[in-house]
Amino acid sequence: MAQFSRRKFLQYSGVGMAGILAAHRAPVFAQANSVHILRWNDFVPAADKVLREVFAPEVMKALGLKLNVETVNANDIPARATASIQSGNGPDIFMLLNNYPHLYASAAVDVGAIADEVGKAQGGIYAASAQLNRVGGKWVSMPWSVVPAMIAYRKSWFDEVGARTFPKTWQEYHAVGKKLKANKHPIGQTLGNTFGDAPTFTYPLLWSYGGQEVDAKGKVVLDSKETVDSVRFMAQFWKDAHDEGGLAWDDSNNNRAFLSGDISASLNGASIYVAALNGAEKFKTEKGAPLHTDILHAPLPAGPKGAHAYHTAFNHMVMKYSKNAKGAIEFLRWAHRKENYEKWFLVQKGFAVAPTREWEKHAMWKNDPVMLPFRNGAAAQKRLMGYASQPDKRAAEAWNKFLVTVMYAQACSGKMKPEEAVKWAAGELRKIYT
Amino acid sequence: MGGGRAAQDLHLSTERARVSRLTRALESEKLLATALLAPATAILLLFIAYPFVMALWFSLTSIRVGDAGEFVGLANFSKAIHDTIFRMAFENTVFYTFWATIFKLVLGMWLALLLNRHFRFKRIIRASMLLPFIIPTVLSAFAWRWMFDPTFSVMNWMLYHAGLITDRMPFLSSGDWAMWCAVAVNTWRGMPFFAITLLAGLQTISPDLHEAAALDGAGAWHRFWHVTWPLLLPVTLVVVVFSVIQTFSDFQLIYVLTGGGPANSTHLIATYAYQIGVGSGLLGEGAALSLFMFPVLFAVVWVQLRFLKRMDNA
């Protein structure tokens, strides 16, 4: 074995350290012909498998690129993005949720060319997806998918309390929920500090009562009678119909609670149903039937000002600091081609839908009527966080501080009266919007 | 041959001269001290002073992710003072540190006194006592999170099946409960550090002192209070200082156990600063929030070190 003296070690490490200090960035170990993508741990694990086991070898064959797929908890992505941008080193592509592209816009490479191509070839990108990914007229990220949020519910348990169809209004849902909880089948909903199921519930609830964070000019108007009404309703609804442990839930707790038969309904992507479908032998009803046969989906009920929804957007940003931005763009272009995207789209079974209209017509939607409500989820998205202003970085900050969700949680936990919770949230929001 | 020898001699004499110059230089106490201190100073400057100065600078600017920002003076500190979530996080941090330190001290002392006795399997028990301290905090916090799970808590299951409760305990879904749970987990994790350090201190106390006190008629409590405690006080103060610093700046445990929820009721300064600075990319504001820890910790360390110095002088 070759001798490596202390002197040599000091010489080499000194030269290495000098190089790092001179370059003002940490060393990059990846090869130039590789692309490192960081995404969330998909709630449909088969989709991550497609990226690793199907996309990676095919990308190598088609583009000569080594695809490194790294997955982390979605709640941890912003921290990774901040660290990477500040150090100028990290994944070539970041998967960013909702309005995060606005937060990191200055660190992005323009992907307008891919957006134009994909939009033209696939029936146009949905307006909401475009709003989330375009900043100052530039496509700072490429919309990859949208996870529509629907209420998954146990048909037989709803039947037992006389609800043959899913409640159309919040008041009806409250009445049904009361009976369900009395039957030891409460509704399960997270109001915790978590990225997905909490805001996709609280923002539409707010809108359906006529409340909103700001007006079109960005002036905070959250402290309104409508908002107070929605919070007052939720506090009572929580006590009467919900599993109150939901205050501490993250995005995965409701899946586990539903699959184990602890709750009767929960706002969710279709991951509960997809898990029940894939684990038909494991997840059963109390009568022994496969659980998925007892699950249906419905949109959130309507309030005095109509029904609303918020569907979580998943976007890919190519980072400016990337040594291989060209390769990263080529990979995205390749991945969005219909024949490639379809492989990922099919395993999602409707949990995630595409950001373009073309995919609403896909034959997959004929396979399972239970999944049909998800088909037009992304298309139906009318409002975004920060409504009635833009889904900009201020809206991202408010979302990241969970302000709207915490407003409801404060009242539901009994820590504040509805009026106090609204006043508190409006005050915090004003600090962001001034 | 002769020319080669002459060259060799010349080389040797040059080498001797060089070595003697170096030896002479090192004989100077000032130079030697500087040389020996240089590596440690460089490490301190690079890994402690530089990040601290950077954090200080960030806190005075509007820097956010991908944008260098501009000098804003004390605006970030002012915003923090008026931020109700931060005020709650500050109060939580003081509460969490106070109670966790008290519990760790009392239970750690009790454990140390027990372990200072002679009993079978003493070594194994002493070693296994360190397990909570050895296991990475992230892993143990995850295990506790499962035990406190709102739906599937094993504790609720046991209490329910033992007939002690009819409804689930809101371990993590009530703000007050969640904070006490965090204090309990921190105590569980930090108690071995107290116990093992105090045990080391106990073993330096001469048994003769206890025997003399016993002969004078002192009972167990009096022996502890008048012999053990005064002699253990310097060690105890050092352990408390370390513990206060670690607990006041705790991040991992809360981040994993509660994420600052429910409704922000368990946020500590560190977790909230992380959410603002790293999560939301508002690096300047995050730095300002985290710097609020500095004067508090500085004051704690200063007061306790002064106390130790006074004890030394006495």
Chai-1 contact restraints between the chains, C-beta under 6 A:
chainA,res_idxA,chainB,res_idxB,connection_type,confidence,min_distance_angstrom,max_distance_angstrom,comment,restraint_id
A,P78,B,G279,contact,1.0,0.0,6.0,A-B,restraint_1
A,A79,B,V278,contact,1.0,0.0,6.0,A-B,restraint_2
A,A79,B,G279,contact,1.0,0.0,6.0,A-B,restraint_3
A,T82,B,V65,contact,1.0,0.0,6.0,A-B,restraint_4
A,T82,B,V278,contact,1.0,0.0,6.0,A-B,restraint_5
A,T82,B,G281,contact,1.0,0.0,6.0,A-B,restraint_6
A,I85,B,V65,contact,1.0,0.0,6.0,A-B,restraint_7
A,I85,B,G66,contact,1.0,0.0,6.0,A-B,restraint_8
A,L103,B,G281,contact,1.0,0.0,6.0,A-B,restraint_9
A,S106,B,G66,contact,1.0,0.0,6.0,A-B,restraint_10
A,S106,B,D67,contact,1.0,0.0,6.0,A-B,restraint_11
A,A107,B,G66,contact,1.0,0.0,6.0,A-B,restraint_12
A,G192,B,G261,contact,1.0,0.0,6.0,A-B,restraint_13
A,N193,B,G259,contact,1.0,0.0,6.0,A-B,restraint_14
A,N193,B,G260,contact,1.0,0.0,6.0,A-B,restraint_15
A,N193,B,G261,contact,1.0,0.0,6.0,A-B,restraint_16
A,G245,B,P150,contact,1.0,0.0,6.0,A-B,restraint_17
A,G245,B,T151,contact,1.0,0.0,6.0,A-B,restraint_18
A,G245,B,S173,contact,1.0,0.0,6.0,A-B,restraint_19
A,L247,B,S173,contact,1.0,0.0,6.0,A-B,restraint_20
A,L247,B,P262,contact,1.0,0.0,6.0,A-B,restraint_21
A,A248,B,P150,contact,1.0,0.0,6.0,A-B,restraint_22
A,A248,B,L172,contact,1.0,0.0,6.0,A-B,restraint_23
A,A248,B,S173,contact,1.0,0.0,6.0,A-B,restraint_24
A,A248,B,P262,contact,1.0,0.0,6.0,A-B,restraint_25
A,A257,B,T151,contact,1.0,0.0,6.0,A-B,restraint_26
A,D262,B,T151,contact,1.0,0.0,6.0,A-B,restraint_27
A,E397,B,S280,contact,1.0,0.0,6.0,A-B,restraint_28
A,N400,B,G279,contact,1.0,0.0,6.0,A-B,restraint_29
A,N400,B,S280,contact,1.0,0.0,6.0,A-B,restraint_30
A,V406,B,A263,contact,1.0,0.0,6.0,A-B,restraint_31
A,V406,B,N264,contact,1.0,0.0,6.0,A-B,restraint_32
A,A409,B,P262,contact,1.0,0.0,6.0,A-B,restraint_33
A,A409,B,A263,contact,1.0,0.0,6.0,A-B,restraint_34
A,Q410,B,A263,contact,1.0,0.0,6.0,A-B,restraint_35
A,S413,B,A263,contact,1.0,0.0,6.0,A-B,restraint_36
